[in-house]
Amino acid sequence: MDLLRVVFLDPFAQMAAAPDLLAQTIWEGFVAGILYSLIALGFVLIYKASGVFNFAQGIMMVFAALTLVGLHEKGVPAFPALILTVAILYALAFGVERLVLRPLVNQPDIILLMATFGVTYFLIGFGELVFGGNPKSMIAKELLLPEGSIDLEALGGKIELQKLDIAAAAIAFVMVAGLALFFQKTRIGRALRAVADDHQAALSVGVSLRQIWVIVWFTAGVVALATGIFWGARSEVSFALQVVALKALPVLILGGLTSVPGAIVGGLIIGVGEKLGEFYWGPLVGGGIEGWLAYVIALAFLLIRPQGLFGEKIIERI
């Protein structure tokens, strides 16, 4: 009974005793979840268009952020550097389609997956060659990202909201809503889904794999850039940042590999869950819950609902 009280009752008693602290923890988890969702969104976009899990999405986030900061360090003003970075991401998408994807049309998924491993290590090597391996500071002020915080008097205490976090949440919401409408309402969005289902069938009805893959890799690159800017502004821009992308894996398991809304819902579950676990249950186990709780949640979902909350359950008849 004592163990039950310590593990379950005491944390909930702490939540009830300090609702303002609970709200602050949930807000921080919400922001982290939004940023996890943006990373996962890049995975979802490419999987929906090619049926392959893009292992390179994490390093694309780092490479995009490093390119932006590196151009600024070389004397390019912030917003021209941002435009040049977007152009470089388009060139990267074009190169991946021409040199990697086109020769592998209709190959097994494992071959395409290994090809994305190759893209990952190419970007790591190329990025270190051009920008070096030292951590860099994100040019948040130059990009006019908001600074400071807003203090709210609520729930008998004070809740502090960082303006940068509010901006990140707003931009993430706009991007996800726009991409969801893009997939559902536009001709290119329907073509993306057709390509994911069957490459040859899509080709036979006139869908251009070249055009579709360039568009989707470019879009995933822009999402990676937005994610890298906000993650970089919260910490630093370095190759260690790609470890954050690993948190997208449990997000994808929860939300489903093919669902744009699922990426958001999964990210929020992981972000809020790990912050609550670290703050209220972490002291009971010596801390560190934030590092592994997401994967435990994902494992539980795999056992109960392998396709995720919004994923499509595939039934093959033979």
N, C-alpha and C positions, 0 to 999 in steps of 0.2 A: 504493500500500500504506500509506503514511503517513497519507493521508486516511482510509482504511478503519479504521486503528487509532485515530485520534483520534475519529472519529464513533461507532464501534461498540464497539471493544474497551476503550478507556479508561473510559467510563461504567460498563460492566459490571464492570470491575476495581475501580472505586470502590465499587460495590454489594457486591462480595464482601469488600472490605477493611474495610468498616464496616457490618455487617448491622444494628446498632442504629439507625444513621442512616437506612438504607433502611426499616426498620420504622416509624420516626417519620414519614418522608415518606409512606409508604403510609397510615398512620393519618390524617394530615391530609387526604390525598386522599379517603379513605373518608368522612370527615365532610363535606367539601365536596360529595362526590357524593351523600350522603344528602340534603343541603339542595337540591341541584339536582333531585333526584328528587321532592321534595315540590312544587317549583314545577311540574315537568312533570306531576305527578299531577293538578293542577288543570286543565291543558289536556286531559288524557286524559278526565277525568270529563265535561267539557262536550262534548267531541267525541263520546264514546260516546252521549250523550243527544240531541244535536242534529245531529251530522254536520258541525259548523262549528268551525273553528279560532278559539278565543277570544283575540284579540289583547289583550284587556283584563286577562288574568290577572296580568300583571306589576304593573300599577298597582293591581289589587285587593289584592295583597300589601302594597304601600306604603300604600294607603288604610286597610286594616285596622289596620296597625301604628300609623299616625299617629292614627287614631281612638282607639285604646287609650291612647296616650301623651297625646294632647290632652285626653281626658276626665280623666285623672289630674291633669294640670296645672291643670284647672279645679276641683280639689278633690274629685273622686270617688275613693274608695279603690280600690286596685288590683283586687281581685276583683270588686266591683260594676262597675268600669269594664270589666272583661273580659266580664261578662255583658251589659252594655249594648252593647258592641261586637258581640257575637254577634247581639243583637237588631237592631242597625243593618244587619248583613250580611244578615239575613233580609229586612228591609225593602228593601234593595238588590236582592236576588234577586226579590222580588215585583214591584218596579218595573220591572226589566229584562224580566221575563216579560210584564207587562201593557202596557208602553209600547213595547218593542222587538221581542220575539220573536213575540207573538201576531199582530200585523199582518203578519208576514213568513212565516207558515206556508206551506211548500211553495214558497217563493221559491228562486231559484238560490243556491248556496252562496256565491258571490262577494258577493251582496247582504247575506247574514248576516254575512260576514266584515267588510264595510265598516261594518255596524251596530256591531260590537264596537270598531272604531276610534272611532266616535262615543262609545261608553261610556267608552273610555279617556280621551279628551280632556275629557269631562264630569267624570270623577273627578279629573283633574289640576286643572282649573279650580276645581271645588268644594272640593277638598282644600286648595288654596292659599288660597282665600277664607276658609275656616274656621280652618285650622291654621297658615297662613303657610308661607313657603318655606324657613325656616331648619332645619338639621338638629337633631334631637332625640335625647336619650339614652333608650334602652329602659329600662323600669322593671324590670330583671331582679331586683334584690334584693327589691322589693315583691311580685313574683310568686313568690318563694321559689325562683328558679332557682339551682342550685348554683354556688358560686364556688370558685376555687382549682383545684388540679391534683393528680393522683396520679402519683407517680414509680415506675416499674417497673424493677427491675434485671433486664435480659434481654439475651441475645445479646452479652454482653461489654461492655455499656454501659447507659445509662439512657434509658428511653423515658418521655416526659412526656405524660400524657393529661389534657386539660382536662375537668373535671367537667361543664361546660356542653355540651361536645361529646358526652360519653357520654349525657347526658339527651336531646339532640337525636336521636341515633341510636336510642335506645330508643323515644321517642315516634313517630318516623317509622316504625319497624318496626311498632308497634302500629296506627298509622293505615292503613298499606298493607295489612297482613294483614286488618284489619277491613273495609276497602273491597273487597278482593278477594273475601272471603266474602259481602259484601253483594251484589255484582254476580252472583255465581254461585248463591247459595242462596235469595235472597228474591224475593218476587213483584214488589216494586218494582224490584229489580235486573234481572229479566227484562223488565219493562216498559220500563226505560231502554234496553235493547238493541233492543227492538222499535221504539221511537220513532226511534232512530238509523237503522234500516234503511229505514223508510218512514213518514212522518208520517200520510198518509191511511189507510194500512192499519192503523196503530196506533189511529187515531180510530175506524175502522170496527168494531173489536173491543172498544171501550169504554175504551181507555186515555186517561186525561186528560192532554193535553199540558200544560195549565196546572199541574197538580200535579207532574208529572214535572220540568218545567223549573225550577220554584221549588225543588224539592228538590235538584236537581243543582247549580244556581247557588249555593244556600245552602251545600251541602257543599263546593263548590270555594272558597267564601269562607272557610269555617272552616279548610280546608287552607292557604289563603293567609295567614290570621291566624297559624297556628302557624309557618309559614315566616317571616313577617315578624318574629315575636317573636325567633326564634333568629338570623336574619340581623341584626336590629337590635341584639341583645345582643352580637354579634361585632364590630359596627362602630358605625353610627349609623342612625337612621331619617330618611331624606330621600327626595326624589323621584329622586335619583340611584340609589337602590337598585333601581329598575325595570330598570336595565341588566343586573343579575344575571339577570333573567328571560330575557334573550336566550340564556343558556347552556342554557335548557330546550329550545331548538330542536334543537341536535345530540343532546341526550338523547332527544328524541322520535323523531328520525330513526333512532337506534340501536335503541331499544326498540320502536318502533311506536306509531302514534297511538292505537291502540285497546287497548293492553295495560297494565294496572295493574302486573303484575310487570315488564314491559318498562321502565317508567319507572324502577324501582329499578335494574335491571341496567344500563340505559343511563347513569344518573346515576353509578353506581360506576365504570364504564369511563371516563367523561369526567373525573370528579373525580380518580381515581388517576392516570390517564394524563397529565393536565395538570400535576399536582404532580411526578411523576417527570420529565416532559419539562423543566419549568422548572428543577428542581434539578440534574439530571445533564447535560442537553443545552443548557440555557439559556446557560451561559457560553461555549459554542462558537459561538453565533450572536449574542452580545451581549445576551441576556435577552429577555423579552417573549413567550416561547413560550406561557405560560399564557393570554395573550389571544387566540391564534388556533389553537392546536393542536386544540381541540375541534371547530372547523369543518372542519379538514383531515380529522380522523377521520370526521366526518359525511359529507363529500364522498366519501371512500373507500367508505363503506357504501352511499351512494346508487348508486354505480357497480356494486356487487356485489350488494346485496340492498336494493332501493328500499323494500320494505315494512317493513324493520327486522327485528330478531331474532325478535320475537314478534308482529309485525303480520300481518294477514290478507292473503293475496295474492288480489286481486280479479280475476276473469276474466269479462269480459263477452262473451256470445255474441250475434252478430247474424245 
